[in-house]
């Protein structure tokens, strides 16, 4: 990544914390695919909190949020298929159910039988696909943070074609580093500090082009509305300065799922990076609801 002045210094602390407190390991699945995961927190705590990142990110983006959630829970974050060191899915245009199958394989290998499933942005589409299908008996609660709605619904053909074309063109023109620089400027609030910008950009700069293009197809083919009526309770949250999935759009999803809705103060789209304490509070609260314990507000 072509670092901005001072960026290297800003990355030293989170990278050291990442290696020490949220380390990566590779999990080989029965299918032969590998999944890169990061873990922290209380071993054996139930339910496990499973974190699914967005389209321009990776497991490491959850670092500061996971550290706080891990004070009372067991936390697992994956690099989605085609991200980081995780094996891509077969084909050029996998569906949300394909990501759900890979997640199911992973949780089986990790002996996760009950979880709070947290999906940020594109991760919301993966989370809901899993919770409505293979994971229906494993997912105790679904937490959607700035959920992407997808463009797979009937009537969104023009939008779907535009998004696919724009995303592909941006990657081809800018490359991963250029895309990462542009992304970091859009995913945070105007008040975000330099450390948050550097961390968002570092995570985006780790994108694998083939995995990113698969994820673009997932975005284009999926419809969050198809998951209406999930058996597990759902809650929806959104940064109050989010310009990618604005509050009004997120409220629509909350209404669709008949779910509680919270605004995360002082956060853009990448709220787990910009406001990790607030996001961790919401996730911890969700986990405690599953156990029947009330959290002090």
Phi, psi and omega in degrees: 000135174283098189287142172290159176305129178087350184296319181302317178297320182293334182272345184301312184293310180295326179291322176295318179295322180300311181294324186277316191247349182218057189288154177269144166221155180260128180251123177267127183269162178304331179288348184098345177291153176246145176232127175276126180231154172237142184224151171201176172102205188269109180300136177083353179295143180234141356281160173287143174261122182247125186250127180243121185278175181269186190290333184250029191218206180188179183302323184297337181298339180278000190318300188287325176293314182299322180300322181283318177297324182293351176293339181224004185215166171267127187239132175233131173235136178253156159273118182303160177310130181087000178250143178055233181262012180277138180296132176295162173282158177293149175083167182272339187225066178294154181261170179300327179293332177291319175295323179296321178298315180296320177296320180298315177302316181297311183294328175297313180297324182275002180058041175263108184255348180210128184213157163264119186258120184247121179242121177259127176056244179299331178300338177295323179294320177294316183299314183289325176298322179288317184292333181270352184234248185302329184265011186304325181270351183258335186269115181275330181200145180245127177246118180253123181245117184045059187294138169280135181274341183079171183234025185271354182289150175301141181094355180250025183300314183295315179296319180299313180295322180294313182297315179301314182295315182295317182294316180295318181294320180296318179296317181295320185282315188266335188074174183296317182295317178294321177296319180298320180295318180291319181299316184298335180279342186257338189271355183240161178287163178300338182270000183299142181275172185295329180294318178295318179298318181295322182288320176298317182292320179300316180294317180294329181288352178267005179302142171260123186308315182295318179293322178296317180293325173298318180293326175299318178295322175301314179300319184286331186264349188262158178221110181301330180297340179292346181263009177303138179088022177304146178291324181280146174298147182237146169225151186232136179223158185202141174295141183287349177244023181286121178256355180272308173236083188299163183305318182299319179292320180292326176297326177299316179293321177300317178295320181299319181271001185053049190246150172294153185225135176230140168270139179260111188292136175072031183226142169270212183292322182272057183298327178298337176272316188280324181227065185297326180295316181293318179293319178298323178299316180294318181291317179297320177300319179296318179295321180291329176298325179293324181275350181086008180265136178271136178262139175292130180280000000 
